[in-house]
Amino acid sequence: MLAESHVYFHKAADVLDLPDNVRTILLTPRRTVKVEIAIESEDGELQVYNGYRVQHNMARGPMKGGLRYHPAMDEDHAAALANLMTWKTAVVDVPYGGAKGGIDCDPRSMPERDVFQVTRSFVEQMKEVIGPTTDIPAPDVNTNAKVMGWIMNEYSKYAGFSPGVVTGKPLELFGSEGRDAATGRGVMDVLAAALEEQGKSFEEVTVAVQGFGNVGSNAALLIAERGAKIIAVADHTGGVANEKGLDVPALDAWVDEHGGVKGFSGGEAFDNSEIITWDCDVLVPAALEAAIHKDNAADVKASIIVEGANGPTTPEADEILNKKGVLIIPDILANAGGVTVSYFEWVQNIQQFRWDEERVNAELDKKMGRAYSAVREVAGEFDIDMRTAAFVLAIRRVGKAALARIHLKTELTL
């Protein structure tokens, strides 16, 4: 994953003709921290885990990124995602840099008490390198609002009342309205901008969605509310399709009760692997990394792809799709709604003033629309695809901020 993110970075850096030393500066993490976490488990056994935090860049503000609890978590994965967060926050122009981290545990097989103990130990050892003006974690794979509340509480024991140390917290612990649906709403926002640009309305398009977790379900619900037909949805359990349009609220309720789309009576079942090549106008990959690859990209029928997941398209597939003329709205733009509302939560924590959901959504819609327009402007300036344009925009913003902090004998233009 680290290598793939660097492919996109270097493609954009070539457009800007960046010197190698500047590329190295922009790619190298500011700091990498690894800690050992030893706890006595609920059954009395000694358990040892590794915790990681990679802090990539803070030229534009404190670092920001998720905290992932997964057995496969390691330093390389954290570094790749921290790098991506730097560019994502720059694209939507929120004053953050990138970070990422986690623990190589599997909370799904652990008693909640053990997850709590692991979290406390992680914060106790990381408290000097995270904080509201330094590095602000957020939920990621296998972490949630409850875990963020534990982190806030543990950190506040050492630093005093500090709700801004994490985002994605429960509302009762100074979280933000609108946070749960934020990433899905951002997907809807950029699709709205793309359709407007093409002179189309939501009522004219059909949409297929891969993944029906937080991002996919909220994107589907919001896109359907705007009048589009969600004609196919697939997740890890299977797929369901209806040419006349699925009843998305009913499907959402079914998934809440049964854990997946399989068995939903409002459409016909199909093999979930077929979703990528579904006959539709818009494809929203909101599940797995590398879901669109060199072996299926040529068969993609959608004319617009909105990347709800991180890294759903491989570089080889990206090249194939661009040659076909498919408009790809890249992950660092399309799924940035989550980090944008995390920023709003942080702002509310600092102000000690709560926004209502209407304001949160209105500010998010505005931010995502402006970010889409900025990326399209760069794409037109250099005659390049949207993904490369998003990286060019981000590199410019981060690079200018970094250069403004130092004195150079020779001026470098970005």
N, C-alpha and C positions, 0 to 999 in steps of 0.2 A: 504493500500500500504506500509506503514511503517513496518508493521508486516511481510509482504512478503519479503521485502528487508533484514530484519533481519534474516529470515529463512536461506537465502543463505549465509549471513555473518557468522552465527554460524556454519553452515555446514563446511565452509572453516576453521573457527577458530578451530573446532574440529580436522581437519586434522593437523593443526599446534600445537595442544595441548596448545592453548593460555589460560593463567590464566584469571579468571573472571574480575580481576581489570583492566587488559590490554584491555579486550573486552569493558569494560565500558568506558575507556579512548577513544578508537577508535570510539565508537558509539555516544558519547555525543557531541552535537554541541558546537562549541567554543562560539557562540553568537547567540541570537535570538532577532530580533528587530521588533516591531510592532508600526506603526504610524497611526494616524487618519488623513484622507484627506477630508477636507471640501472645496467645491467649489460652486460658484453660476453658475448654468447651463445656457445654452444658452436661455432657456425660463424663466429665472429669479428665478428658484426654488433653494433652498439650498439642495445640495446633499452631503452625507457623506459616505465615503468608508474607508476600512481598508487596509493598505499596510503592507507587510511582507518581511523580508529578514532573512533567516536562513543561517548562515555561519558555515559550519561544521568542516572544518579542513584546516590548512595552513602549515602543517609540510613540504610539498614539494614545497610550493610557494604560491602566492596570490590565493585567492579563485575565483572560476569561476562557473557560472551557469546562466540559463535562467531567464527571467522575464515574468511571465504569467499574463494576464488580463482575469479573468474568475470569474463568480459569486460564484463558488464553491471553490475558492482559500482560503486556511486557513493555519494555522501554521503547522498542521500535514502533509499536502500534501507537503508543502515547505521543511519540515524536511526530509521526505522520499526521495525527489528528490535531496536535497543537499547531503545526505548520498551517494546516487548512483553516484553523480558527483565526489565525492572523489575517489571512486574505478575506475570509468571510466577513469579519467585523469591519474591515476596511471597505469592502464593496457596499455594505449598507450604511457606511459612514457613522458608526457608533464609536465612541472614544475608548476602544479597547485594543489590546493585543491578544495573541493566542496562547492558550495553555491546554493541557489535557492530562488526565491521570486516572489512577484506579488501583484496584487491589486484585491479585490473582486468586480470588476465592469464588465459590459458586453459592450465592445466597439462596438459590432455589432448593438446595439440599441441606441448608443450615437452619437450626432454630433461630428465631428472631433475636433471642438474647445474644447469640454468638455474633450475628451481624452487627448488633449494637456495640458489642465489645470491640470488634474489629474496627468499627468506625471511630470509636473513642480513642483507640490507640493510634490510629492513623492521624487524627487531628492533633493529638498531644505531641506527635513527632514532627508534624508539618506546620505547627502554629507560627513558627518564625518566618515561614516563606509564603503563607497565604494571608489574606486580609482584605478589607474593603477598598484599600488603595494600592494593593499589590497584586493579588491573584484571587479571583472569585470563582470557585467551583459551582457546578450546576448538575442536575440529574443527567444520567446517560443510561446505558444498558444496565439493567438490574438495580438501578438506584431510583429513588422517587422523592416525593415531597417529605415523607416521613424521615428518610435518611438525611435530607438537607436540614430538617429541624434539629436532628441530633447534632449535626455539625455546628449549626449556629449556637446551640446550647453549650456544647463543649468548648468552642472557641471563646465564647463570652465569659467563661470561667476565668480565662487568663487575661482577656483584653477589655473586659467590661461589655456592656450591652452593645452588640455588634450585629444587627440584622443584615447589614450589607455584606457580610463575609461570604454568603452564598445566595443564589437565586433559585427559583423553583420551589420555594418553601410553601407550607400550608398557609392558607389565608389567615388562620388564627395566629400564625407566627410571622406576620408581615410579608406574606407573599402577595402576588399581584393578581387582580382580576384578569381574565383573558389569557393567562399563561398556558393552560392546558391545550387550548385550540390554536395557539399562536403559530406553530410551524405549518399546520394545515391551512390556516388563514393566509399565511404568506404565499403558499403555493397557489391558492386561489387568486391572490392579488396580482402575481406576475402573469398568470394565465390571462387575467382580465386585461392587463396592459398589452399582451401579445395579440389578443383577439381584436382589441380596439385599433391597434396598429394595422392589422390586416383588414379592417373594415367589417369584422364579423361580430356577431352577438353570441352569448352563451346558448341561446335557444337553437342555434344552427349547428352545434357541434355534439359529437358523441365522444365519450371518455371511457377509457379502461384504466383501472387502478390495480397495481400490484402491491399487496400489503394492506392490511386493514387494522393496523395498530393505531396508535395515537395520531400519527401523521396522515396515513391513508384514509382513516375513517373521517377525521375532521375535514380533510381536503374534499372528500367525496360529498359529505353533507353540505358544505358551503358552496361547492360548485353546482350541486343539484339545486340548492336554494336559488341560485342565479338563473336557473332554467335549462341547464345542460342535461343531457341524458347520460347517466352512468350505466353503460350497457354491459360491462363485465368487471368483476372483482375477483381477485385470487389472493389467497394467503397460504400459510403452511399446511392447512388442512385440505385445500382443494380450490375449486373455482365455481362461480355461479354467474350466469349471463341471462340477459333479457333484452332483446332488440328494441323493445318499446321503452326501456328504461327501468332499472331496478328501483324498488321502494327503499331508498337508502336509510331513512330512519328505522324502518322495520328490520332491515339487515343489521343495522347497528345494535338494535335491541337483541336480535338473535345471537350475534357474536358475543355480546355481554353475558348471555345466559349459557351458551354452548361452547365458547372458547374458539370459535372459528366459523368460516362461512359455509363449511360443508353441511349439507342437509337443509339449507334454507329453501323454502318451498316457492319463493317468488321468482324463480328462474331455473334454467337448465344447468345441470352440473357439467363441468369440463375439467380436463387435466390442468392443474395450475401452471404447468410449464408453458402452456399455449398463450398465456396472457401477453407476453412481450410482443408477439406477432399478431395480436388481435386486429381485426379490421375496424379501425376507429380513427377519429380525427386527432385525438389527444391521448397520449400515454403518460401516466403518472407512476413511475417506478418508485415506490415508497417502502421498500423492504430490504433487499439484500444488496451488498456490494457486488459489483461485476455481474449483475443480472443481464445486462446487455453486453454481449461479447462478440468476437469476430465470427463465431459460428451461427449467430442468429440475427446480427445487425442488418444484413442484407434483406432479410424477410420482414423487417419492421414496416408496418403499413401506416402508422401515424405520421402526420406531417408536423406535429408539435410534440416534443417530449419535455415534461417538467419534472426535474429530478428532486423528488421529495426525500429520497435516501441520500446518504453520503456515499459517493463513489459508485453509483449503480452502472456506469458506463465505462468500459475499459478504453484506454487510448486507441487501440486498434478499431474498436467499434465506433468510437467518436469520429475517426477519420472516414470510415465507411458511410456513416450517417450524414456527415457534412457534405460529402461528395454527392449524396442523394438529394441534398437540398432540404433535409429535415432541420427545423428550428429546434435547437436544444437549449433550454433554459437551464444553466448548470447549477449544480448543488450549492455552490458557494453564494449564489444569488437566491435560488428558488426555495431553499429550506432555511433561510436566514431569519425567518419570522420568529423562531424560538429565541435566538440570541438577542433579537431586537427587543422583544418583550421582557427578556431577562434584564436588559439595560434599563427598561422602564421601571422594573421592580427595584433595581439598585437605586435609581434616581428617587423613587418614592421613599426608600429606606433612608437615604441621605437627607431628604427634605422633611422626613417624618410627616408626610402628607399623602393620604391614599387617593388614587384616581379611581373613578368608576369605570366599569367595563366599556361603556360607550366611548369614553375618552381614549382608553387603551387601544381599542380597535381602530378608532379614527386616526390616531397617531401612527399605528402600524401600517394601515392602508397607505398613508401619506409617505412613510419611509420606504415601503416596498415599491411604490410607484416611481418615486424619485430614483431609487437604485436601478430599476429596470431602464429608465430613460438614460441614466448616466452610462450604463453598460452599452446600450444601443448606440449612443453618441460615439463612444470609443470604437465600437465595431465599424461604424461608418467612416470614422477618421482614418483607420488603417485598412479598411476592407478585409476584416477578419471575422471569424465566427464568435459567437457569444461567449463561449468558455474562455477563449484566449483573451477576448476583450475584458472579461471580468477580472482575469489575472493581471492584465495590463493596468487597469484602473486601480486595483488593490496595490500592486507594486509601486505605482506612482505615489499613491497616498502614503504608504508606509515609508517609502524611500525619501520623500520630501520631508516627512516628519523627522526621520532619523538624521538627515543631512542638516536640518535646521538646528539640531542640538549640538553640532560640532563645528569647528573651524577648519576649512580646507583652503590650501593655497590655490588649488585649481578647482574652479567651479564645475560641478557635475549637473547636467541638465537632464530632467526626467520628463 
